[in-house]
Amino acid sequence: MDKIRIGVVGVGALGQHHARVYSTLPDATLVGVVDTRPGRAEEIAGPLATQSYTDYRQLFGKVDAVSIATPTMLHAEIGEQFLNQGVSVLVEKPISHTLADADRLIRAAQTNRCVLQIGHLERFNPAIQAVRQIVKRPLFFEAHRMGLFSPRSLDIDVILDLMIHDLDIISLLVPAPPVHVEAVGIAILTRRIDIANARIQFADGCVANVTASRVSTEKIRKLRFFQAREYISVDYARQDVAIFRLDGSPSGALQIVRQSITPPHREPLDAELGAFLDAARGRSPVACTGAEGRKTLELALQILERAEKAQAQALNAVTDAKDA
């Protein structure tokens, strides 16, 4: 089969890397990049020897597949149009900002028999791929995702921006559905929640405590979980796994044994986009389906609702105290 003709819509902080990686993949021809900001598409297209456009509709009829890395609120509008053109679509996470828009994308993919993949990047982290081979029945998760403040993705809150990465992985590792959610969050530098914590209880008894911040002084991306006789720590940035296991010695005494797993390093985006092209060719199943993206979005929106409610209650309490 000939190379897949690919385009990238939105070449900001993340989309520019989609374009960069596609330009290196042997199965793809980067047809063009799109951005509405004056000069931005040309800036990215030049070094990659591809075309620049300011309107995504200029790609219609020229591409077989497309990455959409626009602001989240535009995902459904743009993605649906490409799917209706018979074009396979990779939409950056989250799938959309509402469940109704997620359903629009899923229906369009089904109606047109096109691939719809959601860009939950951490699924392709070598450390997570290693963990999926050893997870059994996790009982408790502790996740921390802290980042420095950046002007990107301010159209959404930290839950849909950063926490959703860990929500997707935890949902992937826990087969049971969530049954109870508690959350708190605070808006600090923006009008939306910038730091949040959620406690999620699943039907099988597993509990996850998840913290995300985009106003921290350091960058941390770690996931820790416990299962019977094992504690497992994942460092997303280092792409390694540490396992602490309770084992019995020949004498019958119990001891803690440490095992380290350091899989071959690979850029997760390279793996993600390669998987998307394979799915578009029909070589493999979709790595993260629209239904999976919707499931994670639904959990994230539950957390957001509770966090916003908690924040409002806290602000009201402060106001009442001042009035008193």
DRENVEX-552529 format. One record per residue (C-alpha): residue in three letters; x negated, y, z negated. Coordinates in steps of 0.02 Angstrom, whole numbers, plus 50000, padded with zeros to 5 digits. Each point is the difference from the previous one (the first is absolute). Layout:
BEGIN
<node><aa>ALA</aa><X>X</X><Y>Y</Y><Z>Z</Z></node>
...
END
This chain:
BEGIN
<node><aa>MET</aa><X>50000</X><Y>50000</Y><Z>50000</Z></node>
<node><aa>ASP</aa><X>49940</X><Y>50177</Y><Z>50037</Z></node>
<node><aa>LYS</aa><X>49951</X><Y>50116</Y><Z>49860</Z></node>
<node><aa>ILE</aa><X>50143</X><Y>50073</Y><Z>49900</Z></node>
<node><aa>ARG</aa><X>50028</X><Y>50184</Y><Z>50038</Z></node>
<node><aa>ILE</aa><X>50007</X><Y>50087</Y><Z>49831</Z></node>
<node><aa>GLY</aa><X>50040</X><Y>50175</Y><Z>49940</Z></node>
<node><aa>VAL</aa><X>49989</X><Y>50088</Y><Z>49831</Z></node>
<node><aa>VAL</aa><X>50131</X><Y>50127</Y><Z>49947</Z></node>
<node><aa>GLY</aa><X>49933</X><Y>50113</Y><Z>49864</Z></node>
<node><aa>VAL</aa><X>49811</X><Y>50012</Y><Z>49985</Z></node>
<node><aa>GLY</aa><X>49981</X><Y>50079</Y><Z>49830</Z></node>
<node><aa>ALA</aa><X>49902</X><Y>49929</Y><Z>49853</Z></node>
<node><aa>LEU</aa><X>50054</X><Y>49820</Y><Z>50036</Z></node>
<node><aa>GLY</aa><X>50056</X><Y>50001</Y><Z>50181</Z></node>
<node><aa>GLN</aa><X>49828</X><Y>50055</Y><Z>50060</Z></node>
<node><aa>HIS</aa><X>49931</X><Y>49837</Y><Z>49932</Z></node>
<node><aa>HIS</aa><X>50133</X><Y>49900</Y><Z>50092</Z></node>
<node><aa>ALA</aa><X>49939</X><Y>50081</Y><Z>50160</Z></node>
<node><aa>ARG</aa><X>49818</X><Y>49968</Y><Z>49955</Z></node>
<node><aa>VAL</aa><X>50028</X><Y>49815</Y><Z>49965</Z></node>
<node><aa>TYR</aa><X>50110</X><Y>49971</Y><Z>50153</Z></node>
<node><aa>SER</aa><X>49863</X><Y>50074</Y><Z>50109</Z></node>
<node><aa>THR</aa><X>49882</X><Y>49861</Y><Z>49940</Z></node>
<node><aa>LEU</aa><X>50118</X><Y>49851</Y><Z>50016</Z></node>
<node><aa>PRO</aa><X>49966</X><Y>49893</Y><Z>50154</Z></node>
<node><aa>ASP</aa><X>50185</X><Y>49956</Y><Z>50023</Z></node>
<node><aa>ALA</aa><X>50058</X><Y>50181</Y><Z>50005</Z></node>
<node><aa>THR</aa><X>49992</X><Y>50150</Y><Z>50113</Z></node>
<node><aa>LEU</aa><X>50028</X><Y>50163</Y><Z>49907</Z></node>
<node><aa>VAL</aa><X>50113</X><Y>50093</Y><Z>50123</Z></node>
<node><aa>GLY</aa><X>50021</X><Y>50157</Y><Z>49898</Z></node>
<node><aa>VAL</aa><X>50025</X><Y>50088</Y><Z>49834</Z></node>
<node><aa>VAL</aa><X>50139</X><Y>50120</Y><Z>49952</Z></node>
<node><aa>ASP</aa><X>50006</X><Y>50142</Y><Z>49875</Z></node>
<node><aa>THR</aa><X>50107</X><Y>50155</Y><Z>49993</Z></node>
<node><aa>ARG</aa><X>49866</X><Y>50110</Y><Z>49922</Z></node>
<node><aa>PRO</aa><X>49912</X><Y>50107</Y><Z>50130</Z></node>
<node><aa>GLY</aa><X>49833</X><Y>49926</Y><Z>50047</Z></node>
<node><aa>ARG</aa><X>50007</X><Y>49851</Y><Z>49883</Z></node>
<node><aa>ALA</aa><X>50038</X><Y>49867</Y><Z>50131</Z></node>
<node><aa>GLU</aa><X>49861</X><Y>50067</Y><Z>50113</Z></node>
<node><aa>GLU</aa><X>49878</X><Y>49999</Y><Z>49853</Z></node>
<node><aa>ILE</aa><X>50031</X><Y>49814</Y><Z>49969</Z></node>
<node><aa>ALA</aa><X>50021</X><Y>49947</Y><Z>50182</Z></node>
<node><aa>GLY</aa><X>49838</X><Y>50075</Y><Z>50065</Z></node>
<node><aa>PRO</aa><X>49873</X><Y>49890</Y><Z>49909</Z></node>
<node><aa>LEU</aa><X>50109</X><Y>49846</Y><Z>50034</Z></node>
<node><aa>ALA</aa><X>50013</X><Y>50034</Y><Z>50187</Z></node>
<node><aa>THR</aa><X>50189</X><Y>49994</Y><Z>50000</Z></node>
<node><aa>GLN</aa><X>50145</X><Y>50117</Y><Z>50040</Z></node>
<node><aa>SER</aa><X>50078</X><Y>50127</Y><Z>49882</Z></node>
<node><aa>TYR</aa><X>50183</X><Y>50044</Y><Z>49989</Z></node>
<node><aa>THR</aa><X>50108</X><Y>50114</Y><Z>49894</Z></node>
<node><aa>ASP</aa><X>50165</X><Y>49907</Y><Z>50024</Z></node>
<node><aa>TYR</aa><X>50017</X><Y>49814</Y><Z>49962</Z></node>
<node><aa>ARG</aa><X>50125</X><Y>49981</Y><Z>50142</Z></node>
<node><aa>GLN</aa><X>49855</X><Y>50027</Y><Z>50119</Z></node>
<node><aa>LEU</aa><X>49944</X><Y>49823</Y><Z>49955</Z></node>
<node><aa>PHE</aa><X>50162</X><Y>49920</Y><Z>50061</Z></node>
<node><aa>GLY</aa><X>49963</X><Y>49881</Y><Z>50144</Z></node>
<node><aa>LYS</aa><X>49813</X><Y>50008</Y><Z>49967</Z></node>
<node><aa>VAL</aa><X>49982</X><Y>49889</Y><Z>49847</Z></node>
<node><aa>ASP</aa><X>50043</X><Y>49823</Y><Z>49944</Z></node>
<node><aa>ALA</aa><X>49975</X><Y>50036</Y><Z>49816</Z></node>
<node><aa>VAL</aa><X>49981</X><Y>50150</Y><Z>49887</Z></node>
<node><aa>SER</aa><X>49945</X><Y>50047</Y><Z>49824</Z></node>
<node><aa>ILE</aa><X>50105</X><Y>50132</Y><Z>49913</Z></node>
<node><aa>ALA</aa><X>49906</X><Y>50097</Y><Z>49866</Z></node>
<node><aa>THR</aa><X>50110</X><Y>50154</Y><Z>49990</Z></node>
<node><aa>PRO</aa><X>50081</X><Y>50071</Y><Z>49842</Z></node>
<node><aa>THR</aa><X>50112</X><Y>49865</Y><Z>49925</Z></node>
<node><aa>MET</aa><X>50162</X><Y>50092</Y><Z>50038</Z></node>
<node><aa>LEU</aa><X>49966</X><Y>49983</Y><Z>50187</Z></node>
<node><aa>HIS</aa><X>49965</X><Y>49813</Y><Z>50000</Z></node>
<node><aa>ALA</aa><X>50176</X><Y>49943</Y><Z>50041</Z></node>
<node><aa>GLU</aa><X>50036</X><Y>50133</Y><Z>50131</Z></node>
<node><aa>ILE</aa><X>49840</X><Y>49968</Y><Z>50097</Z></node>
<node><aa>GLY</aa><X>49986</X><Y>49814</Y><Z>49970</Z></node>
<node><aa>GLU</aa><X>50178</X><Y>49965</Y><Z>50055</Z></node>
<node><aa>GLN</aa><X>49972</X><Y>50088</Y><Z>50166</Z></node>
<node><aa>PHE</aa><X>49844</X><Y>49899</Y><Z>50039</Z></node>
<node><aa>LEU</aa><X>50087</X><Y>49837</Y><Z>49953</Z></node>
<node><aa>ASN</aa><X>50144</X><Y>50046</Y><Z>50115</Z></node>
<node><aa>GLN</aa><X>49869</X><Y>50021</Y><Z>50137</Z></node>
<node><aa>GLY</aa><X>49944</X><Y>49819</Y><Z>49970</Z></node>
<node><aa>VAL</aa><X>49838</X><Y>50056</Y><Z>49914</Z></node>
<node><aa>SER</aa><X>49930</X><Y>49906</Y><Z>49849</Z></node>
<node><aa>VAL</aa><X>49981</X><Y>50115</Y><Z>49850</Z></node>
<node><aa>LEU</aa><X>49887</X><Y>50007</Y><Z>49849</Z></node>
<node><aa>VAL</aa><X>50070</X><Y>50126</Y><Z>49875</Z></node>
<node><aa>GLU</aa><X>49887</X><Y>50060</Y><Z>49861</Z></node>
<node><aa>LYS</aa><X>50061</X><Y>49968</Y><Z>49823</Z></node>
<node><aa>PRO</aa><X>50127</X><Y>50032</Y><Z>49935</Z></node>
<node><aa>ILE</aa><X>50116</X><Y>49937</Y><Z>50136</Z></node>
<node><aa>SER</aa><X>50105</X><Y>50157</Y><Z>49974</Z></node>
<node><aa>HIS</aa><X>50062</X><Y>50113</Y><Z>49861</Z></node>
<node><aa>THR</aa><X>50175</X><Y>49924</Y><Z>49991</Z></node>
<node><aa>LEU</aa><X>50071</X><Y>49824</Y><Z>50013</Z></node>
<node><aa>ALA</aa><X>50120</X><Y>50059</Y><Z>50136</Z></node>
<node><aa>ASP</aa><X>49854</X><Y>50053</Y><Z>50109</Z></node>
<node><aa>ALA</aa><X>49910</X><Y>49836</Y><Z>49963</Z></node>
<node><aa>ASP</aa><X>50155</X><Y>49910</Y><Z>50062</Z></node>
<node><aa>ARG</aa><X>49998</X><Y>50106</Y><Z>50160</Z></node>
<node><aa>LEU</aa><X>49825</X><Y>49939</Y><Z>50040</Z></node>
<node><aa>ILE</aa><X>50038</X><Y>49819</Y><Z>49958</Z></node>
<node><aa>ARG</aa><X>50157</X><Y>49999</Y><Z>50108</Z></node>
<node><aa>ALA</aa><X>49909</X><Y>50081</Y><Z>50146</Z></node>
<node><aa>ALA</aa><X>49861</X><Y>49869</Y><Z>49991</Z></node>
<node><aa>GLN</aa><X>50126</X><Y>49858</Y><Z>49995</Z></node>
<node><aa>THR</aa><X>50108</X><Y>50071</Y><Z>50140</Z></node>
<node><aa>ASN</aa><X>49853</X><Y>50028</Y><Z>50116</Z></node>
<node><aa>ARG</aa><X>49904</X><Y>49844</Y><Z>49945</Z></node>
<node><aa>CYS</aa><X>49847</X><Y>50103</Y><Z>49960</Z></node>
<node><aa>VAL</aa><X>49867</X><Y>49984</Y><Z>49866</Z></node>
<node><aa>LEU</aa><X>50021</X><Y>50115</Y><Z>49851</Z></node>
<node><aa>GLN</aa><X>49855</X><Y>49994</Y><Z>49878</Z></node>
<node><aa>ILE</aa><X>49984</X><Y>50106</Y><Z>49843</Z></node>
<node><aa>GLY</aa><X>49829</X><Y>50067</Y><Z>49956</Z></node>
<node><aa>HIS</aa><X>49976</X><Y>49933</Y><Z>49824</Z></node>
<node><aa>LEU</aa><X>49812</X><Y>50004</Y><Z>50017</Z></node>
<node><aa>GLU</aa><X>49948</X><Y>49913</Y><Z>49838</Z></node>
<node><aa>ARG</aa><X>50071</X><Y>49835</Y><Z>50064</Z></node>
<node><aa>PHE</aa><X>49847</X><Y>49997</Y><Z>50113</Z></node>
<node><aa>ASN</aa><X>49874</X><Y>50037</Y><Z>49862</Z></node>
<node><aa>PRO</aa><X>49885</X><Y>49848</Y><Z>49993</Z></node>
<node><aa>ALA</aa><X>50017</X><Y>49997</Y><Z>49810</Z></node>
<node><aa>ILE</aa><X>50190</X><Y>49986</Y><Z>50011</Z></node>
<node><aa>GLN</aa><X>49988</X><Y>49866</Y><Z>50133</Z></node>
<node><aa>ALA</aa><X>49886</X><Y>49902</Y><Z>49882</Z></node>
<node><aa>VAL</aa><X>50120</X><Y>50025</Y><Z>49854</Z></node>
<node><aa>ARG</aa><X>50147</X><Y>49933</Y><Z>50100</Z></node>
<node><aa>GLN</aa><X>49911</X><Y>49832</Y><Z>50005</Z></node>
<node><aa>ILE</aa><X>49983</X><Y>49987</Y><Z>49810</Z></node>
<node><aa>VAL</aa><X>50158</X><Y>50081</Y><Z>49931</Z></node>
<node><aa>LYS</aa><X>50118</X><Y>49876</Y><Z>49918</Z></node>
<node><aa>ARG</aa><X>50131</X><Y>50072</Y><Z>49884</Z></node>
<node><aa>PRO</aa><X>49947</X><Y>50173</Y><Z>49944</Z></node>
<node><aa>LEU</aa><X>50070</X><Y>50057</Y><Z>49833</Z></node>
<node><aa>PHE</aa><X>49938</X><Y>50180</Y><Z>49981</Z></node>
<node><aa>PHE</aa><X>49927</X><Y>50132</Y><Z>50117</Z></node>
<node><aa>GLU</aa><X>49907</X><Y>50160</Y><Z>49961</Z></node>
<node><aa>ALA</aa><X>49968</X><Y>50113</Y><Z>50150</Z></node>
<node><aa>HIS</aa><X>49910</X><Y>50168</Y><Z>50007</Z></node>
<node><aa>ARG</aa><X>49987</X><Y>50104</Y><Z>50158</Z></node>
<node><aa>MET</aa><X>49927</X><Y>50172</Y><Z>49964</Z></node>
<node><aa>GLY</aa><X>49943</X><Y>50126</Y><Z>50129</Z></node>
<node><aa>LEU</aa><X>49935</X><Y>50176</Y><Z>50017</Z></node>
<node><aa>PHE</aa><X>50125</X><Y>50131</Y><Z>50055</Z></node>
<node><aa>SER</aa><X>50017</X><Y>50016</Y><Z>50189</Z></node>
<node><aa>PRO</aa><X>50119</X><Y>50106</Y><Z>50104</Z></node>
<node><aa>ARG</aa><X>50049</X><Y>49846</Y><Z>50103</Z></node>
<node><aa>SER</aa><X>50167</X><Y>49908</Y><Z>49976</Z></node>
<node><aa>LEU</aa><X>50078</X><Y>50137</Y><Z>49896</Z></node>
<node><aa>ASP</aa><X>50166</X><Y>49968</Y><Z>50087</Z></node>
<node><aa>ILE</aa><X>50021</X><Y>49853</Y><Z>49882</Z></node>
<node><aa>ASP</aa><X>49964</X><Y>49969</Y><Z>49815</Z></node>
<node><aa>VAL</aa><X>49858</X><Y>49896</Y><Z>49927</Z></node>
<node><aa>ILE</aa><X>50113</X><Y>49848</Y><Z>49985</Z></node>
<node><aa>LEU</aa><X>50033</X><Y>49990</Y><Z>50187</Z></node>
<node><aa>ASP</aa><X>49825</X><Y>50062</Y><Z>50040</Z></node>
<node><aa>LEU</aa><X>49884</X><Y>49897</Y><Z>49888</Z></node>
<node><aa>MET</aa><X>50094</X><Y>49887</Y><Z>49879</Z></node>
<node><aa>ILE</aa><X>50089</X><Y>49914</Y><Z>50144</Z></node>
<node><aa>HIS</aa><X>49836</X><Y>49913</Y><Z>50046</Z></node>
<node><aa>ASP</aa><X>50000</X><Y>49905</Y><Z>49836</Z></node>
<node><aa>LEU</aa><X>50187</X><Y>49973</Y><Z>50002</Z></node>
<node><aa>ASP</aa><X>49981</X><Y>49911</Y><Z>50167</Z></node>
<node><aa>ILE</aa><X>49859</X><Y>49888</Y><Z>49937</Z></node>
<node><aa>ILE</aa><X>50089</X><Y>49957</Y><Z>49838</Z></node>
<node><aa>SER</aa><X>50159</X><Y>49960</Y><Z>50097</Z></node>
<node><aa>LEU</aa><X>49895</X><Y>49891</Y><Z>50114</Z></node>
<node><aa>LEU</aa><X>49927</X><Y>49903</Y><Z>49853</Z></node>
<node><aa>VAL</aa><X>50159</X><Y>49984</Y><Z>49896</Z></node>
<node><aa>PRO</aa><X>50135</X><Y>49895</Y><Z>50085</Z></node>
<node><aa>ALA</aa><X>50140</X><Y>50056</Y><Z>49882</Z></node>
<node><aa>PRO</aa><X>50100</X><Y>50161</Y><Z>50027</Z></node>
<node><aa>PRO</aa><X>49986</X><Y>50148</Y><Z>49881</Z></node>
<node><aa>VAL</aa><X>50142</X><Y>50008</Y><Z>49873</Z></node>
<node><aa>HIS</aa><X>49955</X><Y>50151</Y><Z>49892</Z></node>
<node><aa>VAL</aa><X>49902</X><Y>50159</Y><Z>50033</Z></node>
<node><aa>GLU</aa><X>49943</X><Y>50139</Y><Z>49883</Z></node>
<node><aa>ALA</aa><X>49898</X><Y>50149</Y><Z>50057</Z></node>
<node><aa>VAL</aa><X>49933</X><Y>50171</Y><Z>49955</Z></node>
<node><aa>GLY</aa><X>49921</X><Y>50132</Y><Z>50110</Z></node>
<node><aa>ILE</aa><X>49943</X><Y>50180</Y><Z>50001</Z></node>
<node><aa>ALA</aa><X>49980</X><Y>50132</Y><Z>50136</Z></node>
<node><aa>ILE</aa><X>49837</X><Y>50092</Y><Z>49966</Z></node>
<node><aa>LEU</aa><X>49926</X><Y>50081</Y><Z>50155</Z></node>
<node><aa>THR</aa><X>50145</X><Y>49977</Y><Z>50120</Z></node>
<node><aa>ARG</aa><X>50190</X><Y>50004</Y><Z>49993</Z></node>
<node><aa>ARG</aa><X>50003</X><Y>49810</Y><Z>50005</Z></node>
<node><aa>ILE</aa><X>49942</X><Y>49872</Y><Z>49872</Z></node>
<node><aa>ASP</aa><X>49809</X><Y>49993</Y><Z>50000</Z></node>
<node><aa>ILE</aa><X>49969</X><Y>49872</Y><Z>49863</Z></node>
<node><aa>ALA</aa><X>50114</X><Y>49856</Y><Z>49953</Z></node>
<node><aa>ASN</aa><X>50009</X><Y>49840</Y><Z>49901</Z></node>
<node><aa>ALA</aa><X>50123</X><Y>49858</Y><Z>50026</Z></node>
<node><aa>ARG</aa><X>50039</X><Y>49842</Y><Z>49905</Z></node>
<node><aa>ILE</aa><X>50083</X><Y>49866</Y><Z>50105</Z></node>
<node><aa>GLN</aa><X>50075</X><Y>49838</Y><Z>49936</Z></node>
<node><aa>PHE</aa><X>50029</X><Y>49858</Y><Z>50123</Z></node>
<node><aa>ALA</aa><X>50130</X><Y>49861</Y><Z>49991</Z></node>
<node><aa>ASP</aa><X>49868</X><Y>49868</Y><Z>49959</Z></node>
<node><aa>GLY</aa><X>49939</X><Y>50098</Y><Z>49847</Z></node>
<node><aa>CYS</aa><X>49849</X><Y>50081</Y><Z>50082</Z></node>
<node><aa>VAL</aa><X>49970</X><Y>50181</Y><Z>49950</Z></node>
<node><aa>ALA</aa><X>49901</X><Y>50131</Y><Z>50097</Z></node>
<node><aa>ASN</aa><X>49934</X><Y>50164</Y><Z>49930</Z></node>
<node><aa>VAL</aa><X>49952</X><Y>50115</Y><Z>50144</Z></node>
<node><aa>THR</aa><X>49919</X><Y>50173</Y><Z>49992</Z></node>
<node><aa>ALA</aa><X>49964</X><Y>50117</Y><Z>50145</Z></node>
<node><aa>SER</aa><X>49930</X><Y>50176</Y><Z>50004</Z></node>
<node><aa>ARG</aa><X>49946</X><Y>50120</Y><Z>50136</Z></node>
<node><aa>VAL</aa><X>49935</X><Y>50130</Y><Z>49877</Z></node>
<node><aa>SER</aa><X>49858</X><Y>49903</Y><Z>49918</Z></node>
<node><aa>THR</aa><X>49815</X><Y>50044</Y><Z>49987</Z></node>
<node><aa>GLU</aa><X>49942</X><Y>49831</Y><Z>50065</Z></node>
<node><aa>LYS</aa><X>50054</X><Y>49869</Y><Z>50126</Z></node>
<node><aa>ILE</aa><X>50056</X><Y>49832</Y><Z>49928</Z></node>
<node><aa>ARG</aa><X>50086</X><Y>49858</Y><Z>50091</Z></node>
<node><aa>LYS</aa><X>50014</X><Y>49847</Y><Z>49889</Z></node>
<node><aa>LEU</aa><X>50125</X><Y>49860</Y><Z>49972</Z></node>
<node><aa>ARG</aa><X>49991</X><Y>49878</Y><Z>49855</Z></node>
<node><aa>PHE</aa><X>50115</X><Y>49856</Y><Z>49963</Z></node>
<node><aa>PHE</aa><X>50018</X><Y>49852</Y><Z>49884</Z></node>
<node><aa>GLN</aa><X>50061</X><Y>49825</Y><Z>50033</Z></node>
<node><aa>ALA</aa><X>49986</X><Y>49842</Y><Z>49895</Z></node>
<node><aa>ARG</aa><X>49822</X><Y>49989</Y><Z>49930</Z></node>
<node><aa>GLU</aa><X>49935</X><Y>50130</Y><Z>50124</Z></node>
<node><aa>TYR</aa><X>49969</X><Y>50188</Y><Z>50009</Z></node>
<node><aa>ILE</aa><X>49966</X><Y>50066</Y><Z>50176</Z></node>
<node><aa>SER</aa><X>49932</X><Y>50173</Y><Z>50041</Z></node>
<node><aa>VAL</aa><X>50002</X><Y>50073</Y><Z>50176</Z></node>
<node><aa>ASP</aa><X>49901</X><Y>50153</Y><Z>50052</Z></node>
<node><aa>TYR</aa><X>50075</X><Y>50061</Y><Z>50163</Z></node>
<node><aa>ALA</aa><X>49857</X><Y>50120</Y><Z>50036</Z></node>
<node><aa>ARG</aa><X>49860</X><Y>49873</Y><Z>49971</Z></node>
<node><aa>GLN</aa><X>50104</X><Y>49862</Y><Z>50081</Z></node>
<node><aa>ASP</aa><X>49956</X><Y>49873</Y><Z>49865</Z></node>
<node><aa>VAL</aa><X>50088</X><Y>49891</Y><Z>49873</Z></node>
<node><aa>ALA</aa><X>49950</X><Y>49947</Y><Z>49824</Z></node>
<node><aa>ILE</aa><X>50084</X><Y>49850</Y><Z>49920</Z></node>
<node><aa>PHE</aa><X>49989</X><Y>49962</Y><Z>49815</Z></node>
<node><aa>ARG</aa><X>50059</X><Y>49824</Y><Z>49962</Z></node>
<node><aa>LEU</aa><X>50025</X><Y>49906</Y><Z>49838</Z></node>
<node><aa>ASP</aa><X>49914</X><Y>49831</Y><Z>50019</Z></node>
<node><aa>GLY</aa><X>49960</X><Y>49859</Y><Z>49882</Z></node>
<node><aa>SER</aa><X>49819</X><Y>49947</Y><Z>49978</Z></node>
<node><aa>PRO</aa><X>49944</X><Y>49817</Y><Z>49992</Z></node>
<node><aa>SER</aa><X>49999</X><Y>50017</Y><Z>49811</Z></node>
<node><aa>GLY</aa><X>50181</X><Y>50052</Y><Z>50001</Z></node>
<node><aa>ALA</aa><X>49968</X><Y>50183</Y><Z>49956</Z></node>
<node><aa>LEU</aa><X>50087</X><Y>50135</Y><Z>50101</Z></node>
<node><aa>GLN</aa><X>49896</X><Y>50129</Y><Z>50092</Z></node>
<node><aa>ILE</aa><X>50027</X><Y>50144</Y><Z>50120</Z></node>
<node><aa>VAL</aa><X>49925</X><Y>49968</Y><Z>50172</Z></node>
<node><aa>ARG</aa><X>49976</X><Y>50142</Y><Z>50125</Z></node>
<node><aa>GLN</aa><X>50011</X><Y>49975</Y><Z>50187</Z></node>
<node><aa>SER</aa><X>49967</X><Y>50136</Y><Z>50128</Z></node>
<node><aa>ILE</aa><X>50069</X><Y>50002</Y><Z>50176</Z></node>
<node><aa>THR</aa><X>49923</X><Y>50119</Y><Z>50126</Z></node>
<node><aa>PRO</aa><X>50073</X><Y>49965</Y><Z>50171</Z></node>
<node><aa>PRO</aa><X>49917</X><Y>50069</Y><Z>50156</Z></node>
<node><aa>HIS</aa><X>50030</X><Y>50187</Y><Z>50008</Z></node>
<node><aa>ARG</aa><X>50119</X><Y>50061</Y><Z>50136</Z></node>
<node><aa>GLU</aa><X>50089</X><Y>50163</Y><Z>50030</Z></node>
<node><aa>PRO</aa><X>50182</X><Y>49961</Y><Z>49957</Z></node>
<node><aa>LEU</aa><X>50063</X><Y>50115</Y><Z>50138</Z></node>
<node><aa>ASP</aa><X>49903</X><Y>49902</Y><Z>50130</Z></node>
<node><aa>ALA</aa><X>50084</X><Y>49839</Y><Z>49940</Z></node>
<node><aa>GLU</aa><X>50171</X><Y>50082</Y><Z>49991</Z></node>
<node><aa>LEU</aa><X>49995</X><Y>50070</Y><Z>50177</Z></node>
<node><aa>GLY</aa><X>49929</X><Y>49838</Y><Z>50067</Z></node>
<node><aa>ALA</aa><X>50145</X><Y>49906</Y><Z>49921</Z></node>
<node><aa>PHE</aa><X>50123</X><Y>50124</Y><Z>50076</Z></node>
<node><aa>LEU</aa><X>49929</X><Y>49971</Y><Z>50174</Z></node>
<node><aa>ASP</aa><X>50008</X><Y>49811</Y><Z>49975</Z></node>
<node><aa>ALA</aa><X>50183</X><Y>50013</Y><Z>49948</Z></node>
<node><aa>ALA</aa><X>50038</X><Y>50113</Y><Z>50148</Z></node>
<node><aa>ARG</aa><X>49925</X><Y>49868</Y><Z>50115</Z></node>
<node><aa>GLY</aa><X>50102</X><Y>49863</Y><Z>49914</Z></node>
<node><aa>ARG</aa><X>49843</X><Y>49914</Y><Z>49935</Z></node>
<node><aa>SER</aa><X>50047</X><Y>50009</Y><Z>49816</Z></node>
<node><aa>PRO</aa><X>50145</X><Y>50048</Y><Z>49886</Z></node>
<node><aa>VAL</aa><X>50019</X><Y>50180</Y><Z>49945</Z></node>
<node><aa>ALA</aa><X>49885</X><Y>50028</Y><Z>49851</Z></node>
<node><aa>CYS</aa><X>50119</X><Y>50118</Y><Z>49907</Z></node>
<node><aa>THR</aa><X>50176</X><Y>50001</Y><Z>50069</Z></node>
<node><aa>GLY</aa><X>50129</X><Y>50137</Y><Z>49994</Z></node>
<node><aa>ALA</aa><X>50097</X><Y>49899</Y><Z>49872</Z></node>
<node><aa>GLU</aa><X>49846</X><Y>49990</Y><Z>49888</Z></node>
<node><aa>GLY</aa><X>49970</X><Y>50186</Y><Z>50019</Z></node>
<node><aa>ARG</aa><X>50181</X><Y>50034</Y><Z>49954</Z></node>
<node><aa>LYS</aa><X>49988</X><Y>49889</Y><Z>49846</Z></node>
<node><aa>THR</aa><X>49850</X><Y>50097</Y><Z>49936</Z></node>
<node><aa>LEU</aa><X>50084</X><Y>50166</Y><Z>50041</Z></node>
<node><aa>GLU</aa><X>50155</X><Y>49949</Y><Z>49903</Z></node>
<node><aa>LEU</aa><X>49895</X><Y>49965</Y><Z>49845</Z></node>
<node><aa>ALA</aa><X>49904</X><Y>50163</Y><Z>50021</Z></node>
<node><aa>LEU</aa><X>50162</X><Y>50100</Y><Z>50014</Z></node>
<node><aa>GLN</aa><X>50066</X><Y>49919</Y><Z>49841</Z></node>
<node><aa>ILE</aa><X>49841</X><Y>50055</Y><Z>49911</Z></node>
<node><aa>LEU</aa><X>50012</X><Y>50175</Y><Z>50074</Z></node>
<node><aa>GLU</aa><X>50181</X><Y>50019</Y><Z>49944</Z></node>
<node><aa>ARG</aa><X>49958</X><Y>49951</Y><Z>49821</Z></node>
<node><aa>ALA</aa><X>49843</X><Y>50107</Y><Z>49997</Z></node>
<node><aa>GLU</aa><X>50093</X><Y>50154</Y><Z>50061</Z></node>
<node><aa>LYS</aa><X>50136</X><Y>49970</Y><Z>49871</Z></node>
<node><aa>ALA</aa><X>49870</X><Y>49985</Y><Z>49861</Z></node>
<node><aa>GLN</aa><X>49914</X><Y>50160</Y><Z>50059</Z></node>
<node><aa>ALA</aa><X>50164</X><Y>50095</Y><Z>50001</Z></node>
<node><aa>GLN</aa><X>50041</X><Y>49940</Y><Z>49825</Z></node>
<node><aa>ALA</aa><X>49829</X><Y>50055</Y><Z>49938</Z></node>
<node><aa>LEU</aa><X>50019</X><Y>50173</Y><Z>50078</Z></node>
<node><aa>ASN</aa><X>50173</X><Y>50019</Y><Z>49925</Z></node>
<node><aa>ALA</aa><X>49932</X><Y>49952</Y><Z>49829</Z></node>
<node><aa>VAL</aa><X>49865</X><Y>50134</Y><Z>50014</Z></node>
<node><aa>THR</aa><X>50130</X><Y>50130</Y><Z>50053</Z></node>
<node><aa>ASP</aa><X>50114</X><Y>49953</Y><Z>49856</Z></node>
<node><aa>ALA</aa><X>49855</X><Y>50012</Y><Z>49878</Z></node>
<node><aa>LYS</aa><X>49955</X><Y>50175</Y><Z>50062</Z></node>
<node><aa>ASP</aa><X>50182</X><Y>50057</Y><Z>49990</Z></node>
<node><aa>ALA</aa><X>50011</X><Y>49936</Y><Z>49822</Z></node>
END
